[in-house]
């Protein structure tokens, strides 16, 4: 309700007589942010059951590599990252609110309510208080809640994936240490099937979050392009003030968020390539060492081949169901934002 109230005041203010460029852009930013918030919330609610199932899977800690110490270290690191992430979100929200409160005292063009609010009479101070004093905490938490929830799940999934990758590394060590006549091959076959079953299970859970990531990144893709261009246009055409400082900080936040999404999701492909490389090396060793037991290892090689074929595509993320998300996507963000900036500059010069 506070978000809708603050958004309505921003729209009414843009309709006041002779609003400047900064105020017009600020009202557009509020409108886009409102749509973005509720789009993310709708996506999260629509996929709530799938995300809850994925969260339960991560909390079960059912993946194991055969190296207990390594698995415990990965999961301990996961808990530390999630705790740091939660603390960072709350800290940024509080610092942003403090900054906005100081800005309001220095330059209230962005947060001063429209003239129509004077009709509230004695309630006008309360209306002004509700507009700016809770602005930072309410908007930042609303804007980042669904995003950081999905990010936390992605970090958890990648931790489990790293455990699977280490399981293949341990398997490779077993295979390297054995010769063709070793009695331990039955154990290797059992370990191989166990890690393959875990891998296939994890890929199935990754598919639960792929649609959510695809829609959120699709929204981020187009929203960021428009947002980056608009913010750069305002900074270039408005004299420096605390209001423009707010917009610059928002711009930096979106650039960091966009880069993080592109970088983090691309790390899944790094794990894919690492697993495929290890699996191919295991297949090569099995071919060399199982010449006398060809029938015994035929099914095992077949399973490994299927896993190596599914891995490159099973743990990759697309936006819009078409384009893969990678680090190069961030460069396209910047180029598209620059295109929006040049359009606005040309339009303004007319």
Buried (B, 14 or more C-beta within 10 A) or exposed (E): EBBEEBBEBBBBBBEEEEBEEBBEBBBBBBBBBBEBBEBBEEBBEEBEEBBEEBBEBBEEBEBBBBBEEBBEEBBEEBEEBBEEBEEEBEEBBEEBBEBBBEBBEEBBBBBBBBEEBEEEEEEEEEBBEBBBBBBBBBBBBBBBBBBBBBBBBBBBBBBBBBBBBBBBBBBBEBBEEBEEEEEEBEEBBEBBBBBBEBBBBBBEBBEBBBBBBBBBBBBBBBBBBBBBBBBBBBBEBBEEBBBBBBBBEBBEBBBEBBBEBBBBBBBBBEBBEBBBEBBEBBBEBBEEBBEEEEEEBEEBBEBBEEBBEBBEEBBBBBBEEEBBBBBEBBEBBBEBBBEBBEEBBEEEEE
